[in-house]
């Protein structure tokens, strides 16, 4: 019988037995399973924080869109001219109706109210200076309804209605508090011209 030389000049008969031999380093129910559990335990908290952070980011966008729609709808409601009213007028041109329109446009877990301190209706300065006017309660907002740019105006608007909603969003992710984002501030602003009879 002829022998075939292996790759290093040796005979291949001895190598054949070694190639077919399966080398199990650990039994499936022993150390290998424990190692996988330890690796999973180390990586799972990081994975969960990433998933929850992504969910919180989606929630921020969702509530931001809802608050922006509420500001737009509230301003539109206040400026609407009703020609069928007797006499024809802007029937919803008052603070209560504008606030009610804003409240009806947000999800049920969002609370919108008029501000409790000054300024009561019109915010002045740049939006970056409004940080002190945000509510301190999570998932709540203040609705600033400004008629004709006058903070002390008690009657209906004659020219413009500006609605600013300052909303404080509270994330669910515990990591948000570590990085200083335990409260995310959302601003929505809309200004519209009061409609009149043509």
N, C-alpha and C positions, 0 to 999 in steps of 0.2 A: 504494500500500500504506500502510495506516495504521500509525503507530508508537504503541506503548503506552508511556506514561511509567512510569519506575521509581519506587521509593519516594521518591527525592529530586528528582523532576521530570525526571531524565535519561531517556534512552531505554533500554529494557530489553534491547536487542539486545546492547549491549556487556557488560552484566552477565551475560548468559547464558553466555558463554564463560568468564568467570571463575568462575562457580559450578560448572561441570562440571570444572574443572581440579583435579586432586588434588595437594595440597601434601604431599609426603613430606619430613619434616624429616631423617630419617636412614634409611639403607638397613638392612634387617633384619640383615645380617651385619656391620654396622660398629659405631659407637659405642653404639647402643641396647643391643646384647647385652652389651657391656662394662659398661655402667652397671648392668644387671640383675645381673651376676655380682658386682660390687662391693657392691651393696645386699644380696644374698644372703649374701655373706661377712661383712658387718657384723652381720646379724641372726641368722644361723644359730647362733653360740655362745650367744646369749641364749635362743633358742628351745630349744636342746638342754639348757641348764641348767634351764629350766622343766620340760621333759619328764622329765628325770632326777630333779629335785626332787619332782615329782609321784609318780614311781615309788617313790622312797625313802619318801615319806610313806605310800604304800600298804603298803610293806614293814614300816614301823614298826607300823602297825595290825595287820598279819598276825601279826607276832611277838609283839605285846602280847597278842593273843587266844590264841595258842598257849601262851604262858607262863602266862596266867591259867587256862586249861584244865588245864595241868600241875599247878599248885598245888592246884586243886580236886580233881583226880583223885588226887593224892598224899595229901591229907588224907582223902578218902573211903576210899582203900585202907587207911590205917592205922586208921581207926575201925570198919571193917567187923567185925561179929560173925558168926562162922560156927557155926551150931547143929549142923551135920553133923560137925564135927571131933570127935575123941575125945581128951580131953574137949572139950566145946564151949568155944570161946575166940575171942579176937581174934588170928587166926593171923598177920596182917601188921602187928602193932603193934610194929614195930622200925624203926630208922633205915635199914637196908639196903633193906627192902621199900618203905618210903615213898619213898626216893630213886629206886629202880628204877621205881616207878609214875610219878614225875615225868619221868624220862628217856624213858620210852616214849611220852609224849604230845607231845613237841616234834619239830620237823623234824630231819632227820639232820645239818644243818649247824649245829645249836645244841648246845653242850656245857654240861651241867649237872653240877656237882660239889658236894660238901660244902665249906664254907669251910675255908681253911687256917689262919687265925688265930683269935684270940678276938674276939667270942664265937663259940663253935662251934655253938650250936643256937638260942638265944633272943636276939632283938634287943630292946633296951629303948629307951625314949624315943619320940619322934615320928618318923615316916618321913622328915621333912626332915633329921634328924640321922644318917641311915643312909648318906649319900652316900659316906663313907669306906670302907664295907664292900662297895661294888660291885667286881667284878673289873676289872682293868685290861686284860685281853685282850679283843679285839673278838669279838662274837657268842658270848659265854659268860656263864654265870650261876652264882651261888651259891645253894644250897638250904639255908635255915635251917629245921630241923625241931625244933619246940619241944614237948616233952611236959610237960603240966601246968604250963607257965610256969616250968620249972626248967631252967636251962642245963646243969647238971651231972648230970642224971638219966640213969642208965644202963639202967634197966629200962623196960618198956613203959608207955605212958600209961594212966592210970586215969580221967582226967576229960576233958581236951581235947587235941587235936593242932592246933597252928598251923603252917602251912607258909608261909614267906615266900621268894619267889624274887626275887633282885636280878639283873637281866639287863642287860648292856651291849651295845647295838646299834651297829654301825658302818655309817653311810650310804656309798653309792657316790659320790654327788655331790661333786666336789671343792669346790664352793662352801660346803658344810656346814662344812668346816674353817675357812674364812675368817670365817664368822659365829660361830665358837666351838661348833659342834655336831658336832665330829668323833666324839663318842661320845654316844649318846642312852641315858639310863638308864630302864629299865622296871621297875616294881615290881608284883608280884602277891602277894596275901595272902589266905589262907583259914584260918578257924578252925572246927573241927567238934567236936562232942561224941562221946566214945567210946561206942559201942553196948555194951549189956550185956544179959544174959538177963533177960527180963521174968517 
